[in-house]
C-alpha cells in the first residue's frame, strides 16, 4: 500500500488535477484507499497548496465520477464483462453471490452502505449497473448522499491535521474503526428489522388463518342449523 507522505508529495506537485485523477482511478479499482487519497487532498490544502473548500468540490466530483464510470461499465457491458477476466476480478467469484443476496434483501440501503465498504464498493456499483436494479440518476442520488457524509470528513481531517501527523494518524485509525462500528450497527439493524418483520407477518398470518377457520366453522354451523 502506498504511504500517505508519498501520496502527499505527488498530489502537492499537481494539486487538484492529481487529486481528481487519483480518485477516478480509485473508483476503478486502483489499489490506493480512497479515504487516504481524500486525507492527502486535505493535507495539501492545510499546507497551503490548495483551497480546502474547492478541494472538497473537486473530490466530490472525482469520487462520484469514478463510481459513475464503474456503474456505467456494468450497465452497458455488464453481462459480457462478468464472464471476462476483468469482470471476474472486479466482482470477485466469492463477492458476487454475496452482493446479489444483499441486494435482494436490502436494495437501496445496501447501495448507500456500499460507499463505506472499500473492498466491496466497486463490485457493488458494477453489479448495480449490470443488473439495472437502480437507474443511474437514482444511483447518483444515493451515492451522492453517502459521499456527503464520508468525503468532507476525510478532507477536513487531513486539513486540520496537516501540521500534526501524529494526531492525524490517530484520528484516521479512530475514524476507520468508527466506520466499522457504524457498519456493524447498520447490518445488525437490517437483520433485526428483517427478523421482526418476519415475526409480525407470521403472527398476523396465523391470526388471519385462525379467524378464517373460525368464520368458516360458524358459517357451517349456521348452515346445519
N, C-alpha and C positions, 0 to 999 in steps of 0.2 A: 504494500500500500504506500502511496506517495506521502511524504512527510508534509506537515502543514507549512513549515517555513519554505520548503522548496516550491510549493504551490503559490505562496505569497510572493516570493521573488519573481516568479513568472508572471503573475497577474499584475503586479505593480508596474511591470515594464510595458504592458499593453492595455492596462486598465479595463474599461467597460467592454471593449471588443473581446478581450481574452476571457473575461468572466462569462459573457454571453455564450461564447463558443464552447467553453468547458461545460456549462450547464446543458447545452443542447446535446453534447456528447454523453454527458451523464445520463440523460434521458434515454439515449440509445444503447446504454449498457457499458459505457466507459468505466473501468474498474477504479474509479475515484468516488468516494462517498459524496453524495450531493450536499449533505449538511456541512462537511468540511470545506467544500467549494464555496458555499454561502458564507461560512465564517471567514474564509480567506478574503472574500469580497468585502466583508465588513471591516476586516483588519486594514486593508489598503485605504479604506475611507478614513479609518481612525488615524492612520499615519499621514493623512493629508494628500493622498494621491488621487482622490475622487470625492465626490459629494455623496454622503451616505443615503440621502433620500432619493437621489437619482439612481444610485446603485440599487436600491430596493426595487425601483421600477424595472430596471434592466434585468435584475434577477428574476422577477416575477414573469417577465416576458420569456426569458430563457428557459425557466422551469416549465412553464405551460407550453412553450414551443417544442421542447423535447418530448413532453408527454403526448402532445398532439401528433407529432411525427410517428411515434410508436403506434398510437391509436389508428392513424390513417393507413399505416403499412398493414396493420391487421385487417382493417376494413376493406381495403382494395385487393389485397393479395393473401389474406389470412389462410384460406383453405389450402392454397398451393404451398405457402411458406411453412405451414405447420408440418408438412411432410418432408420439408427440406432440412438440410443440416443446420442452417441459420435458425429456422423456426423451432427445431427441437432444442437448440441451445438456448434460445430466448425464452421459450416456455418451460423447458425442462421436463423430462419424462415423468418425474415424480411430482413436480409442482402443478402441472396442468390438470390432473384429476381433482386435486385439492381445490384449485381455483374454481373449477366447474361446480363442484359441490357447494362451495361457499356462495357462489353467485346464485345458484338455485334457491338457497335458503334465505339469503340476506340482501341480495340485489344491490341497490344504491348505497346502502350503509356500508357494505363491503368495499365498494368503489371509493367512497370517501376515506375509509381507513387505509386504503392502499397507499396513499401519499406518505404514510408514516411507516411503511414496510419496505425498507431498502432492498431486501433480497427478492421480494415478490412484486415490486411496483411495476417494472417493465413487462413481465409476463401477464400481469393482471390487465394492464392497459392494452396490450396486444390482443389478449383474449376478448376484451370488451369490444374492440373494433372488429375482430374477426367474426364474432357471433352477432354483432349489431344489437346486443341486448339494450344498449343505451345509445341514443342518437348523439352525433358529435356536439351540437350545441349544449345538450344536457350534460354530456361528459365534461365539457369545458366549465360549465357552471359548478358541477360537483367538485371537480378537481381544483377549480379556482378558489372555492370557499376553503378547501383544505389547505391550499397553498397560502392563503391569507393568514393562516394560523402559524404554519411552520416557517415560511420564508422570513418574515420580519424578526422572528425570534433569533434565528441564526445570524442574520445580518447585523442586528443591533448588539448581539452578544459579542461578535467579532469587533464591532466598532468601539464599544466601551472597554473591551479587554485588549485592545491593540498594543497598549504600552504596559500591560501586566499579564504576561503569558501564563504565569503560574496560576493566577486567579482564573484566567480564561480556560485553561485546560481542565481545571477542576469543575468549572461551570458546564463545560461541554459534556464531561462524563456524567455530571448530575442530571443534565437535561436529557441525555440519551437514556439514562436509567429511568427518568421520569416518564419519558415517552413509552418505554417498555411497560411500565406500570399502568399507564393510561390505556395502552392497547390491551393489556391483560384484563383490566376492568371492563373495557368495551366488549371484548369477546365473551367474558363471563356474563355480562348483562344480556347479550344476544342469546346465549344458550339458556339463561334463566327465563327470559321473556318467552322463548320458544317453548320451554317446559311448562310454564304457567298457562300459555295459550292452549297447549295440548290438553292439559288437565281440565281447563274450563270447558273446552269443546267436548271433551269426553263426558264431563259431568252433565252438560246441557243435553248432549245426545242421549245419555241414559235416562235423564228426566223426561225428555220428549218421548222416548220409546216406551217408558213406563206409563206416561199419560195416554199414549195412543192405545196401549194394551187395555188400560182401564176403561177408556172410552169405548173400545171395541167390545169389551165384556158387558158394559152397561147396555150397549145397543143390542147385543144378542139377548140379554135378559129381558129387554123391553119387547123384543120380537116374540120370545117364548111366552111372555105374559099376555 
